[in-house]
Amino acid sequence: MPKVPLFSVIGAVYFNIANKLKAGLSPKYRNFAFRKYPELVSVFGCEGDKDAPIAFIDGSYLLRDGLNKVITFGVDNIDGKIEWYNAESILPCLVSKYSKDNVNYTIMNFSDKLTDGDKIYDVAYSRIIAENKGNVAVKLKKVSKYLTPLTEEKSAVNAGETVIRDYAICADRFGNNYKRASAEFIKSQGGFDEHYEVMKAYWLKRLEPLTEITELPDKKLIDAYKVGYIYTMICKDGYELHVGENGYDRVFDHDVIGILNTLLLLGDFKDVEKYSEYILKNVQYPDARWKYSWFFAVYLQKTGRIDFVKENFEDIKNNAHSIAECRVKNGIMKDTPAIDSLGAWTVDNFSAMTGLICYKYICERLGNAEEAKWAEEEYKGLFAASDEQMRATIKKYNLDYLPMNMKMPNSETARSDPRDANRLSMFLFGRFNLDGWLFGAEQSGPLTDLIDATYEHSALVRKDVSDSFYNFGGYPHGYYCSSYNAGYGSAALMGEKYRDAGIKAYQFMIEHAQSGPYSWWEGIKYPDEKSIWNIDHASGGGGSCPHMWGQSTATKVLIDSIICEKADGTLVVGRGIPKEWIYDGSVIEIKKYPVSDGRADLRIDISNNEAIISLTNAKDRKIQVDIPAIDGYKIV
């Protein structure tokens, strides 16, 4: 959900910087790409650093940590388009390639963590490769004076010659106040290639224990998943899972619950207990309290660590019981500003029902029959009230879809603009349709029966502002798309017609809506054909980029579409796999998926009208194969 009430405060740091870049910072920068396109942006850095460098498309980057200096490499008035991507597809080393005056430039930036006694530093390393394709020597551009040279600084590149220059600078001190690493210390620690290999080894090892998506018909989804995890680790400050770096550089309560639950799906259990300490550190949104139990339910299911849940039970209980306190005369949930204006939002009722069913699961696992019974009765009461109110609203206004407000059609809400993605807010942020079902929620009536119709209504409303069924809208109202776009396909997994909506919406994001390499703004602006990036992309946006809560919802729906686990241990296979992925020779494979008693490996081979499904390390679990597109295929 966008954070308009806090936006002017939280986003101010980035947008002041963006405005300064547009204004010029200094007249000498007026023709630099980073100034002309300041919202084509990403990050690189070290895990857990405080102020990671903010990267721009031309290889320039912004150093914060009290410096607020833009590091540039001297090349302005770039000819043509810029290639911009992650080194080796997934590493947090951003590569920019472009041409000027018959010289091809490649700029690479990454960070490595250096230690000096008890001091730790994020040091940014940069390489500039200049390849002269012309017939005359070209004078090399001057780089920012703040950089420490690691190689000989040549002044020109001769015809047919390639010159490589390496630099480094202390970028961050992990929130500490001691002096920055000196140039002498940085030079003594080795060069670009050495630290590149250290950086690469670190992140590859960091990915090793995670759920591994090894084979998909669309490899870009695998790369996006891995890069998204790495960016999450860079954006966090210590154990605080921040949503971004260039905006939203803090913990938001309902955001962190979503990020945490995605980490649990990845099997990243190492620090989740410490991360969870910050969920309600600064209470902002009521649904965070109502969904608080969701994290602990998934945690208990995936790890089996019951002692930690027992230690936190009073907090879990108190937050679950707050649901009853926030119902209107034992009816639906009270009005809140959940989607940026006051209303009886459907997402709040979905969130509360998810919280209750997850609380019931926790109580049953802990053997607390009294609280489990309370949760069940409270769930039944809230579901009945929500069902009754929704039926009444549908009948009163003759609706054929689920409105985002429990009491009125979408056209009468403050979120009526067809470009506003909030019309599907309950399908993602409520977590009721899929996650409630996984934890055993009894579901019936319009709250579930109208899933497909609601997606169709959204497409109908957006037909004049969208170029794809799988672009669900953005924030604020005039925006193109959002970082949550794939996540909005979550509820479609419980429908019939559009179960692949999550994956297809993720593909749409990758193909049309990036504002940095595998980086998306929370609210994404419309594309600009005149922009300098050489791929289809968004011109910028609002919030933060990369936006880690949005990215986590994309990761979650991708994995859930391939495999997910019910509370009784049943593994649901392939519910959201697109029909386009079912062809002779296609392979879908996911390894080390965390289940309640270990890690499971799934492989689906399509060959000669047979779907060969191999599930290992699943310990005789019940398997529910729900791949819509294999009707007529023999399942082996």
Secondary structure as UniProt FT lines:
FT   HELIX           4..10
FT   HELIX           12..23
FT   HELIX           27..29
FT   TURN            30..31
FT   HELIX           33..36
FT   TURN            38..39
FT   STRAND          41..43
FT   TURN            47..48
FT   STRAND          54..56
FT   TURN            57..58
FT   STRAND          61..63
FT   TURN            64..67
FT   STRAND          69..71
FT   STRAND          79..86
FT   HELIX           87..89
FT   STRAND          94..100
FT   TURN            101..102
FT   STRAND          103..116
FT   TURN            117..118
FT   STRAND          119..132
FT   STRAND          138..139
FT   TURN            145..146
FT   STRAND          148..149
FT   STRAND          156..157
FT   TURN            159..160
FT   STRAND          162..172
FT   TURN            174..175
FT   HELIX           183..188
FT   HELIX           192..207
FT   TURN            208..209
FT   STRAND          212..215
FT   HELIX           219..235
FT   TURN            238..239
FT   HELIX           253..265
FT   TURN            266..267
FT   TURN            270..271
FT   HELIX           272..276
FT   TURN            277..280
FT   HELIX           286..290
FT   HELIX           292..303
FT   HELIX           306..311
FT   HELIX           313..325
FT   TURN            329..330
FT   TURN            338..339
FT   HELIX           346..366
FT   HELIX           369..397
FT   TURN            406..407
FT   HELIX           410..412
FT   TURN            414..415
FT   TURN            418..419
FT   HELIX           421..424
FT   HELIX           425..428
FT   TURN            429..430
FT   HELIX           432..436
FT   HELIX           437..438
FT   TURN            439..440
FT   HELIX           446..449
FT   HELIX           451..461
FT   TURN            462..465
FT   TURN            469..470
FT   TURN            477..478
FT   STRAND          481..482
FT   TURN            483..486
FT   HELIX           487..489
FT   HELIX           491..494
FT   TURN            499..500
FT   HELIX           501..512
FT   TURN            517..518
FT   STRAND          523..524
FT   TURN            529..530
FT   STRAND          541..542
FT   HELIX           548..562
FT   STRAND          563..565
FT   TURN            567..568
FT   STRAND          571..573
FT   TURN            575..576
FT   HELIX           579..581
FT   TURN            584..585
FT   STRAND          587..595
FT   TURN            596..597
FT   STRAND          598..607
FT   TURN            608..609
FT   STRAND          610..616
FT   TURN            619..620
FT   STRAND          623..625
FT   HELIX           628..630
FT   TURN            631..632
FT   STRAND          634..635
//
